[in-house]
Amino acid sequence: MGGKMQNKKLAVFLLMWLPVAVLGQGASVKRLANGVPDIQGVWQVMNTANWNLEDHIAEQGAVESLGAIGAVLPGSSVVTGKTIPYLPESLAQREANFAGRRLEDPEAKCFMPGIPRATYLPQPFQIFQTDSDIFMAYQFAGAVRNIYMSDHMEAPIDSWMGWSNGHWEGDSLVVEVAGLNPNWLDRAGNFYTSTAKITERFTPLGANHMQYEATIDDPEVFARAWTISMPLYRHVEDNARLFEFKCPEFAEEIMYNHLKRENYLRDAGFPVDGDSDE
């Protein structure tokens, strides 16, 4: 009898407390003078989506000589429905990408990461915001993009970060991105082409975290549009900031090694000192 009474008290407490907690979350969202959420700050994910958007286990990385330092971290899928709906011929391309990931991943080449990958790289990004403008800066490769909140237009030219038109739907910032260069979505070789259109949603859930969703629509690659979803976390330390990560010099070996004199001659069929006669 006593146990049942305690359970009833607990149930009443939860029914009274949960609405307050939910309301408290909404009340903790800072707002600009025009009433929209203030999402300024330095943000970062806490997941392994950059290794693979789908479920993945720990395994040897692309560079065996790095040992455990270069190993793939295990993680859960961030894809709604768990798997990406590839067309059969595109799935074969994904597998080819994975096989050549050490040299072919655009991240390894220090190319700008594109959207949505820039959001879930294991490096922070910063949002700057006024009543009428939003600007996002990314630590990786110094990538940036403007979110055009008015005077929407189509991309004048394709680029790594695309063209972003934004608007508010309630408390959600909705960004429609097009005009993207073909790019990879992660280190596993998932990819899209220049026909891709991305719809992003940034929805504050409290003072220091928000939900991020991105719907990828590319009929050249996928059987249907599909969505990824993950929380973003605001850096709250006093000195939170972006640092320089200018990575072209780190990519020189894989990008330009074939242009070294000895490699150029070797590729052309000429003998080079040190080559074996066997």
KEKE-3310 file (N, C-alpha, C; in steps of 0.2 Angstrom, whole numbers, plus 5000, padded with zeros to 4 digits):
npx = (5004:5009:5019:5012:5006:5017:5021:5011:5012:5024:5021:5012:5020:5029:5021:5017:5030:5036:5030:5034:5048:5049:5044:5053:5064:5061:5060:5073:5080:5089:5085:5085:5082:5071:5064:5068:5077:5092:5106:5120:5137:5150:5150:5148:5148:5145:5149:5152:5149:5157:5165:5157:5141:5131:5128:5143:5157:5172:5187:5202:5210:5212:5226:5237:5249:5248:5242:5233:5230:5225:5213:5196:5183:5170:5152:5135:5121:5116:5107:5090:5080:5091:5099:5106:5097:5103:5104:5107:5118:5125:5128:5138:5148:5150:5157:5168:5174:5176:5186:5197:5199:5210:5217:5208:5198:5190:5192:5204:5212:5211:5200:5186:5173:5160:5141:5131:5142:5152:5146:5147:5160:5174:5178:5176:5163:5157:5144:5138:5127:5114:5100:5096:5105:5115:5130:5141:5156:5169:5181:5189:5199:5196:5184:5169:5152:5138:5122:5108:5095:5086:5081:5082:5090:5095:5110:5124:5135:5142:5150:5161:5155:5142:5127:5117:5100:5090:5077:5065:5056:5045:5054:5064:5078:5078:5087:5090:5100:5110:5119:5131:5147:5152:5154:5160:5152:5156:5170:5169:5165:5152:5142:5138:5131:5133:5120:5113:5102:5101:5092:5092:5089:5090:5087:5084:5086:5087:5097:5111:5111:5106:5095:5100:5096:5097:5091:5094:5093:5096:5093:5101:5109:5102:5088:5078:5074:5083:5086:5097:5100:5105:5111:5118:5131:5134:5150:5155:5165:5175:5184:5181:5183:5187:5201:5215:5216:5224:5226:5232:5246:5247:5242:5250:5258:5250:5243:5252:5263:5265:5271:5284:5301:5307:5296:5288:5296:5297:5284:5283:5290:5304:5320:5325:5337:5340:5330:5325:5333:5326)
npy = (4994:5006:5008:5010:5022:5030:5029:5036:5049:5052:5052:5063:5073:5073:5076:5089:5095:5093:5102:5114:5113:5112:5124:5132:5129:5136:5149:5152:5155:5166:5182:5193:5211:5212:5200:5187:5172:5173:5167:5168:5165:5152:5137:5119:5101:5086:5072:5058:5060:5065:5055:5045:5046:5036:5022:5016:5006:5005:5005:5002:5016:5027:5028:5017:5018:5027:5021:5019:5033:5037:5030:5025:5032:5025:5026:5031:5032:5047:5049:5050:5036:5029:5023:5029:5033:5028:5028:5013:5014:5025:5021:5012:5021:5027:5017:5016:5029:5027:5017:5025:5035:5040:5048:5055:5061:5076:5084:5079:5086:5098:5106:5117:5113:5112:5112:5100:5097:5106:5109:5098:5094:5090:5102:5119:5131:5148:5159:5174:5188:5200:5210:5209:5202:5187:5178:5165:5158:5146:5136:5126:5127:5140:5143:5152:5159:5169:5171:5175:5184:5192:5198:5187:5175:5165:5155:5164:5157:5141:5135:5130:5132:5135:5144:5153:5155:5162:5161:5164:5152:5153:5149:5143:5144:5143:5138:5138:5130:5130:5129:5122:5115:5098:5087:5078:5070:5065:5056:5043:5042:5046:5056:5070:5078:5092:5095:5095:5100:5108:5109:5117:5117:5127:5126:5133:5125:5128:5139:5136:5126:5119:5111:5104:5101:5094:5092:5083:5084:5076:5071:5065:5056:5050:5041:5047:5062:5065:5065:5072:5073:5082:5087:5103:5112:5126:5134:5138:5143:5157:5162:5158:5155:5156:5148:5150:5138:5135:5125:5121:5119:5107:5098:5097:5086:5075:5081:5087:5078:5071:5079:5081:5081:5068:5060:5064:5061:5047:5043:5046:5036:5036:5031:5033:5038:5027:5019:5002:4989:4978)
npz = (5000:5004:4995:4983:4986:4986:4973:4967:4972:4966:4953:4952:4956:4945:4934:4938:4938:4925:4915:4919:4918:4904:4900:4906:4898:4886:4890:4893:4882:4874:4866:4852:4850:4840:4843:4838:4841:4849:4843:4843:4845:4849:4843:4843:4838:4847:4843:4831:4818:4807:4804:4800:4794:4796:4806:4814:4818:4829:4820:4810:4804:4789:4787:4792:4799:4808:4819:4834:4835:4823:4821:4817:4826:4836:4833:4833:4820:4813:4804:4800:4801:4800:4788:4773:4758:4745:4727:4717:4708:4713:4726:4723:4720:4732:4739:4731:4734:4748:4748:4742:4751:4759:4750:4743:4750:4752:4764:4768:4758:4762:4757:4757:4768:4764:4765:4773:4780:4786:4798:4807:4808:4818:4824:4830:4826:4822:4826:4820:4822:4818:4819:4806:4799:4796:4800:4797:4803:4801:4809:4802:4789:4787:4782:4777:4777:4772:4778:4769:4773:4768:4751:4743:4732:4718:4717:4711:4706:4707:4722:4735:4748:4745:4742:4753:4758:4770:4783:4796:4805:4816:4831:4824:4814:4797:4783:4766:4755:4740:4725:4726:4726:4720:4733:4748:4762:4773:4781:4777:4764:4759:4749:4739:4723:4712:4710:4722:4735:4750:4765:4780:4798:4812:4828:4844:4860:4872:4883:4879:4870:4854:4842:4827:4810:4794:4778:4764:4747:4732:4717:4708:4715:4726:4731:4737:4746:4762:4779:4792:4810:4824:4841:4844:4853:4863:4866:4882:4889:4895:4887:4874:4857:4839:4832:4821:4807:4796:4783:4770:4769:4776:4767:4756:4753:4749:4739:4730:4728:4717:4708:4711:4706:4704:4705:4695:4684:4686:4684:4671:4665:4665:4671:4689:4700:4713:4711:4710:4700:4698)
capx = (5000:5014:5023:5008:5005:5023:5021:5006:5015:5030:5018:5009:5026:5032:5016:5018:5036:5038:5028:5038:5054:5049:5043:5059:5069:5060:5061:5080:5082:5090:5082:5086:5077:5066:5061:5070:5082:5099:5110:5127:5142:5154:5146:5152:5145:5149:5147:5157:5146:5162:5168:5152:5134:5128:5131:5149:5161:5179:5191:5208:5209:5215:5233:5239:5255:5246:5240:5226:5228:5221:5208:5189:5179:5163:5146:5128:5119:5113:5102:5083:5079:5097:5103:5105:5094:5107:5103:5112:5125:5128:5131:5145:5153:5152:5161:5175:5176:5179:5193:5202:5198:5216:5220:5203:5193:5191:5194:5212:5215:5210:5195:5181:5169:5153:5136:5131:5148:5155:5143:5148:5167:5176:5181:5170:5161:5155:5138:5137:5120:5111:5093:5094:5110:5118:5136:5144:5163:5171:5188:5192:5201:5194:5177:5164:5146:5133:5115:5105:5089:5081:5084:5084:5091:5099:5117:5127:5140:5143:5156:5162:5150:5136:5123:5112:5095:5087:5071:5063:5049:5044:5060:5069:5081:5078:5092:5090:5107:5111:5125:5136:5152:5151:5158:5159:5148:5160:5176:5167:5164:5146:5144:5132:5134:5131:5113:5111:5099:5101:5088:5094:5085:5093:5081:5086:5082:5089:5102:5117:5111:5101:5095:5102:5093:5098:5088:5098:5090:5100:5090:5107:5113:5098:5081:5073:5077:5084:5088:5101:5098:5110:5112:5124:5132:5138:5155:5153:5171:5176:5189:5179:5184:5190:5208:5217:5217:5226:5228:5234:5252:5247:5239:5254:5261:5245:5240:5257:5268:5266:5274:5291:5304:5308:5290:5286:5300:5295:5277:5284:5294:5311:5323:5327:5342:5338:5325:5328:5333:5322)
capy = (5000:5012:5008:5013:5029:5034:5030:5041:5055:5053:5053:5069:5078:5074:5080:5096:5098:5093:5108:5120:5112:5113:5131:5135:5129:5141:5155:5153:5156:5174:5185:5200:5216:5210:5195:5181:5169:5175:5161:5170:5161:5147:5130:5112:5095:5081:5066:5056:5061:5067:5049:5042:5048:5030:5018:5013:5003:5007:5001:5005:5022:5026:5028:5012:5020:5032:5017:5021:5040:5038:5025:5028:5032:5022:5030:5030:5035:5053:5049:5048:5030:5025:5022:5034:5030:5029:5024:5008:5016:5029:5017:5009:5027:5028:5012:5018:5034:5024:5014:5030:5040:5043:5053:5058:5065:5084:5086:5078:5090:5105:5110:5119:5107:5112:5111:5102:5094:5111:5110:5093:5093:5090:5109:5124:5137:5154:5163:5181:5189:5206:5210:5208:5198:5181:5176:5159:5157:5140:5136:5122:5130:5147:5144:5157:5160:5173:5169:5180:5184:5195:5199:5180:5174:5159:5156:5166:5152:5136:5136:5125:5133:5136:5150:5152:5160:5160:5164:5161:5149:5152:5150:5140:5147:5139:5140:5134:5130:5127:5131:5119:5110:5091:5086:5072:5072:5062:5052:5036:5043:5048:5062:5073:5081:5099:5096:5095:5106:5107:5113:5117:5120:5128:5127:5133:5121:5131:5144:5134:5120:5119:5106:5105:5096:5096:5088:5083:5082:5076:5066:5062:5051:5047:5039:5052:5067:5062:5070:5071:5077:5081:5093:5108:5114:5132:5134:5143:5146:5164:5163:5154:5158:5151:5149:5149:5132:5135:5118:5119:5116:5100:5094:5097:5079:5071:5085:5089:5074:5068:5084:5081:5079:5061:5056:5066:5057:5040:5042:5047:5030:5037:5028:5038:5036:5024:5014:4995:4987:4972)
capz = (5000:5005:4988:4978:4987:4984:4966:4965:4973:4961:4946:4953:4956:4938:4930:4940:4936:4918:4911:4921:4915:4897:4899:4908:4893:4881:4893:4894:4875:4873:4860:4850:4851:4836:4846:4836:4846:4849:4842:4842:4849:4846:4843:4841:4840:4851:4840:4827:4811:4802:4802:4796:4796:4797:4812:4812:4823:4829:4815:4808:4800:4782:4788:4797:4802:4814:4825:4837:4834:4817:4821:4817:4832:4835:4834:4830:4815:4814:4799:4801:4797:4800:4782:4767:4753:4739:4721:4717:4705:4718:4732:4721:4720:4739:4741:4728:4738:4754:4746:4741:4756:4761:4746:4739:4754:4752:4770:4768:4754:4765:4753:4761:4769:4762:4769:4780:4784:4790:4805:4812:4808:4825:4825:4831:4821:4826:4822:4821:4821:4820:4818:4799:4795:4800:4796:4800:4802:4803:4810:4797:4782:4787:4778:4780:4773:4774:4777:4767:4777:4763:4745:4741:4725:4716:4718:4704:4703:4712:4726:4741:4754:4742:4743:4758:4759:4776:4786:4803:4805:4823:4833:4820:4808:4791:4778:4760:4752:4734:4721:4730:4722:4722:4739:4753:4768:4779:4779:4774:4757:4758:4745:4734:4717:4711:4710:4729:4738:4757:4769:4787:4803:4818:4833:4851:4865:4879:4883:4877:4865:4849:4837:4820:4806:4787:4773:4758:4741:4726:4714:4705:4720:4731:4729:4740:4751:4768:4785:4798:4815:4830:4845:4844:4860:4864:4871:4887:4893:4895:4881:4868:4851:4834:4830:4814:4805:4788:4782:4764:4770:4778:4762:4751:4751:4745:4733:4725:4728:4710:4704:4713:4700:4704:4704:4688:4679:4686:4681:4663:4663:4665:4678:4694:4705:4719:4709:4709:4693:4697)
cpx = (5004:5017:5019:5007:5011:5024:5016:5009:5020:5026:5015:5015:5029:5027:5016:5024:5038:5036:5032:5045:5054:5048:5049:5064:5068:5061:5069:5083:5083:5087:5085:5081:5070:5062:5063:5075:5089:5104:5117:5131:5146:5151:5150:5147:5149:5147:5153:5154:5151:5165:5163:5145:5130:5131:5138:5153:5168:5183:5197:5207:5213:5223:5235:5245:5254:5243:5233:5225:5224:5215:5201:5186:5172:5158:5140:5126:5115:5108:5095:5082:5085:5102:5101:5102:5097:5103:5108:5119:5129:5131:5138:5150:5155:5157:5168:5178:5180:5186:5198:5202:5204:5218:5214:5198:5195:5194:5202:5215:5214:5205:5190:5176:5162:5148:5132:5137:5152:5152:5145:5156:5169:5180:5175:5169:5157:5149:5138:5130:5118:5104:5091:5099:5113:5124:5139:5151:5165:5179:5192:5193:5198:5188:5172:5157:5141:5126:5111:5097:5084:5085:5086:5085:5095:5106:5120:5132:5141:5150:5156:5156:5143:5133:5117:5107:5091:5081:5069:5056:5048:5051:5066:5071:5082:5083:5092:5097:5107:5117:5131:5141:5150:5156:5156:5155:5152:5166:5175:5165:5157:5146:5137:5136:5132:5124:5109:5108:5099:5096:5090:5089:5089:5088:5084:5082:5083:5094:5109:5117:5105:5101:5096:5099:5095:5095:5092:5094:5094:5098:5096:5110:5108:5091:5076:5077:5078:5087:5093:5099:5103:5110:5118:5125:5137:5144:5154:5159:5172:5180:5187:5180:5186:5197:5209:5219:5218:5229:5231:5241:5252:5245:5244:5256:5256:5242:5246:5263:5270:5270:5282:5295:5305:5302:5287:5290:5298:5289:5278:5288:5301:5314:5325:5332:5338:5332:5328:5327:5328:5315)
cpy = (5006:5013:5012:5020:5033:5035:5035:5048:5057:5055:5061:5074:5079:5077:5087:5099:5098:5099:5114:5119:5114:5121:5135:5135:5135:5148:5157:5155:5164:5176:5192:5205:5215:5204:5188:5179:5172:5169:5162:5166:5156:5140:5124:5106:5091:5074:5064:5056:5062:5060:5045:5044:5042:5027:5015:5011:5006:5002:5005:5011:5021:5026:5023:5014:5024:5028:5019:5029:5041:5033:5029:5027:5029:5027:5028:5034:5042:5054:5047:5042:5026:5025:5028:5031:5031:5025:5019:5010:5021:5026:5014:5015:5028:5023:5014:5024:5032:5021:5019:5035:5044:5049:5058:5062:5072:5086:5085:5083:5098:5109:5112:5114:5107:5112:5104:5100:5099:5111:5104:5090:5093:5097:5114:5128:5142:5157:5170:5184:5196:5205:5208:5203:5192:5179:5170:5159:5150:5139:5132:5126:5137:5148:5148:5156:5165:5170:5175:5180:5188:5196:5192:5179:5168:5160:5158:5161:5147:5137:5131:5126:5135:5143:5149:5157:5158:5164:5161:5158:5148:5154:5146:5144:5142:5142:5135:5135:5127:5130:5128:5115:5103:5090:5080:5075:5069:5058:5045:5036:5045:5055:5064:5076:5089:5101:5096:5101:5104:5111:5112:5120:5121:5130:5127:5129:5123:5137:5142:5128:5121:5113:5108:5099:5099:5090:5089:5080:5082:5070:5062:5056:5047:5046:5044:5057:5063:5067:5068:5075:5076:5088:5097:5111:5121:5131:5140:5146:5153:5166:5160:5158:5153:5153:5148:5141:5132:5129:5116:5116:5109:5095:5093:5090:5075:5075:5086:5084:5071:5073:5085:5079:5072:5057:5058:5061:5049:5039:5042:5041:5031:5034:5034:5035:5033:5019:5007:4993:4981:4974)
cpz = (5000:4998:4983:4979:4985:4977:4963:4966:4968:4955:4946:4952:4948:4933:4932:4937:4929:4914:4913:4918:4908:4896:4901:4902:4888:4884:4893:4887:4875:4867:4859:4851:4846:4838:4843:4841:4844:4849:4841:4847:4846:4848:4841:4842:4845:4849:4835:4819:4806:4800:4797:4798:4798:4803:4809:4819:4823:4824:4813:4803:4793:4782:4793:4801:4808:4820:4827:4836:4828:4816:4820:4824:4831:4836:4831:4824:4817:4808:4801:4797:4797:4794:4777:4761:4746:4733:4720:4714:4709:4724:4730:4721:4727:4741:4738:4732:4745:4753:4745:4746:4758:4757:4743:4743:4754:4758:4770:4764:4756:4760:4758:4762:4766:4767:4768:4784:4788:4797:4810:4811:4816:4826:4826:4825:4825:4822:4825:4819:4823:4818:4811:4795:4800:4796:4800:4798:4804:4804:4805:4791:4781:4783:4781:4775:4776:4773:4775:4769:4773:4756:4742:4734:4724:4716:4711:4701:4709:4716:4732:4746:4751:4743:4748:4759:4765:4778:4792:4802:4813:4826:4829:4814:4802:4786:4772:4756:4745:4731:4725:4725:4724:4728:4743:4759:4774:4776:4776:4767:4755:4754:4742:4728:4717:4711:4717:4731:4746:4761:4777:4791:4809:4823:4840:4855:4872:4878:4879:4872:4860:4845:4830:4816:4799:4783:4767:4752:4735:4722:4709:4709:4724:4729:4731:4744:4758:4773:4790:4803:4821:4834:4844:4851:4860:4868:4876:4891:4891:4888:4875:4862:4845:4833:4823:4812:4798:4787:4775:4765:4772:4773:4756:4748:4747:4739:4728:4724:4721:4706:4706:4707:4699:4702:4697:4683:4679:4683:4673:4660:4662:4672:4682:4698:4711:4717:4708:4702:4692:4695)
residu = (MET:GLY:GLY:LYS:MET:GLN:ASN:LYS:LYS:LEU:ALA:VAL:PHE:LEU:LEU:MET:TRP:LEU:PRO:VAL:ALA:VAL:LEU:GLY:GLN:GLY:ALA:SER:VAL:LYS:ARG:LEU:ALA:ASN:GLY:VAL:PRO:ASP:ILE:GLN:GLY:VAL:TRP:GLN:VAL:MET:ASN:THR:ALA:ASN:TRP:ASN:LEU:GLU:ASP:HIS:ILE:ALA:GLU:GLN:GLY:ALA:VAL:GLU:SER:LEU:GLY:ALA:ILE:GLY:ALA:VAL:LEU:PRO:GLY:SER:SER:VAL:VAL:THR:GLY:LYS:THR:ILE:PRO:TYR:LEU:PRO:GLU:SER:LEU:ALA:GLN:ARG:GLU:ALA:ASN:PHE:ALA:GLY:ARG:ARG:LEU:GLU:ASP:PRO:GLU:ALA:LYS:CYS:PHE:MET:PRO:GLY:ILE:PRO:ARG:ALA:THR:TYR:LEU:PRO:GLN:PRO:PHE:GLN:ILE:PHE:GLN:THR:ASP:SER:ASP:ILE:PHE:MET:ALA:TYR:GLN:PHE:ALA:GLY:ALA:VAL:ARG:ASN:ILE:TYR:MET:SER:ASP:HIS:MET:GLU:ALA:PRO:ILE:ASP:SER:TRP:MET:GLY:TRP:SER:ASN:GLY:HIS:TRP:GLU:GLY:ASP:SER:LEU:VAL:VAL:GLU:VAL:ALA:GLY:LEU:ASN:PRO:ASN:TRP:LEU:ASP:ARG:ALA:GLY:ASN:PHE:TYR:THR:SER:THR:ALA:LYS:ILE:THR:GLU:ARG:PHE:THR:PRO:LEU:GLY:ALA:ASN:HIS:MET:GLN:TYR:GLU:ALA:THR:ILE:ASP:ASP:PRO:GLU:VAL:PHE:ALA:ARG:ALA:TRP:THR:ILE:SER:MET:PRO:LEU:TYR:ARG:HIS:VAL:GLU:ASP:ASN:ALA:ARG:LEU:PHE:GLU:PHE:LYS:CYS:PRO:GLU:PHE:ALA:GLU:GLU:ILE:MET:TYR:ASN:HIS:LEU:LYS:ARG:GLU:ASN:TYR:LEU:ARG:ASP:ALA:GLY:PHE:PRO:VAL:ASP:GLY:ASP:SER:ASP:GLU)
# end
